[in-house]
Amino acid sequence: MIKDKHIIEIFKTTDQIEKAVYLDNNSTLTVWNIAWGYDIGDEFAHETTNISPEIKNSEIDYFYTNEIQKIEDRTNGKTLYDREKNGL
């Protein structure tokens, strides 16, 4: 059963908008877009950032949606997702 559709929707509706993504490992990623997918039986998507289309001078990162603590829109500081408030 897929449990992260609402998170994928956030990334889809904010495609090409700069976001800060805070992960469980205390890293903060700059994300403009994602390419995502599920392996057989996965409940959470794996995501690769900033490659579809490629964003020049941006890091390409890889993570799973269940590792996300928070997503913020960097253009206005608005919190788009907060695991403590929204859950998974």
C-alpha positions in Angstrom: 0.0 0.0 0.0 1.4 3.3 -1.1 1.5 5.8 1.8 3.1 9.0 0.4 0.8 10.2 -2.4 0.3 13.5 -0.7 4.1 14.1 -0.6 4.5 13.3 -4.3 1.6 15.7 -5.0 3.4 18.5 -3.2 6.5 18.0 -5.4 4.4 17.8 -8.6 2.4 21.0 -7.8 5.6 22.9 -6.9 7.7 21.6 -9.8 10.5 24.1 -10.8 10.0 26.0 -7.5 13.0 26.0 -5.1 12.3 24.0 -2.0 14.2 23.1 1.1 13.8 19.4 2.1 14.9 18.5 5.6 15.7 14.8 6.1 16.1 12.5 9.1 19.9 12.4 8.7 19.9 16.2 9.5 20.7 17.2 5.9 18.9 19.9 4.0 18.6 19.5 0.3 17.7 22.1 -2.3 15.1 20.6 -4.6 13.7 22.1 -7.8 12.1 18.9 -9.2 12.0 15.1 -8.7 12.0 11.9 -10.6 10.3 9.2 -8.5 9.4 5.6 -8.5 8.4 2.6 -6.4 10.1 -0.8 -6.4 7.8 -3.8 -6.0 6.2 -3.8 -2.6 7.4 -0.4 -1.5 5.2 1.9 0.5 7.4 4.9 -0.1 8.8 6.4 -3.3 12.5 6.8 -4.0 13.3 10.2 -5.4 16.1 11.7 -7.4 16.3 15.5 -7.4 17.1 18.2 -10.0 17.4 15.9 -13.1 14.1 16.2 -14.8 14.9 18.7 -16.2 18.5 19.1 -15.1 19.1 22.2 -13.0 22.6 23.6 -13.7 24.8 24.0 -10.6 22.4 22.0 -8.4 23.2 18.9 -6.5 21.6 15.6 -7.5 20.4 13.8 -4.5 18.5 10.5 -3.8 16.2 9.8 -0.8 13.0 8.1 0.1 9.8 10.0 1.0 9.6 8.4 4.5 13.0 10.2 5.3 11.5 13.6 4.9 10.9 15.7 8.0 9.8 18.9 6.4 9.4 20.6 3.0 9.6 24.4 2.7 9.0 26.7 -0.3 12.1 28.8 -0.4 10.4 31.6 -2.4 8.1 32.5 0.4 9.2 30.4 3.5 5.9 28.6 3.6 5.9 25.1 5.1 4.4 22.7 2.5 4.8 19.5 4.6 5.7 18.8 8.2 5.8 15.2 9.3 5.1 16.2 12.9 1.9 18.0 11.9 0.9 16.1 8.8 2.1 12.6 9.5 2.8 10.1 6.7 
